[in-house]
Amino acid sequence: MPVYPEDLKYTSEHEWLRNPGETEGSVRIGITDYAQDALGDIVYVSMPAVGDTIKAGESCGELESTKSVSDIYAPISGEVVAVNGSLDATPELVNDDPYGGGWLFEVTPADPAELESLLDAAAYEASLDA
């Protein structure tokens, strides 16, 4: 069973959030090791654009793998302030380094309190066993 970084928050849709992100006031978002493993080899990533407003729980992008296409769900509401441009040329970074170089985008939260409702590493791991 993979170990999930303790410094991240998680969603039941298998996204993670790192607070703070690289951009001031933002959080960085990616998918978990569990999700990338379930998807298989990722060949294309579609993400929201910088300046887009996303809403928690709504689809805001897609990950295409050799097996299927999966939606990326916004874990929180806010404005997209950065996207990982490296994924255009090397989408497999999501598989190779889901918590590092394979991050997806950064968002400035509309309501920072939304972060409090997310899962910690232990709760996320427990949800996988349920």
C-alpha positions, 0 to 999 in steps of 0.5 A, a space after each residue: 500500500 502506498 504511503 500518502 504524504 502527511 503534509 497534504 489534504 485529500 479528497 474522496 475523488 483522489 486529488 491532493 492539495 498542498 497548502 501553500 502552493 508556489 504562488 502566494 496565497 495559492 494551493 497546489 493540486 494534483 492526483 494521488 498515487 492511488 489515482 495515477 495507479 488506477 488510471 494507468 499510463 497517462 498520455 494527455 492532461 487537460 486542465 483549466 486555464 490561468 484566470 479560470 474560476 473553478 467550483 468545488 466538486 465540479 469537473 475542471 479538466 481531464 486525464 486521459 490514459 491508455 485505459 480511459 478518460 477521467 475527470 479532474 474535480 475541483 477540490 475547492 472553489 477559486 481562481 486558477 493562478 498557475 498550471 503545470 505546463 510541463 505536462 503538455 510535453 510529458 504527461 507521464 510526470 503524473 505517473 512518475 511523480 504524482 506529489 512532485 513534478 506531476 502536480 496539475 494546477 494552483 488555485 487561490 481559494 475563494 474560501 480558505 475554510 473549504 480546506 478544513 473539510 478535506 481529508 488528512 492522510 490517515 482519513 484518505 487512506 482509510 477511505 481506500 480500505 472502505 
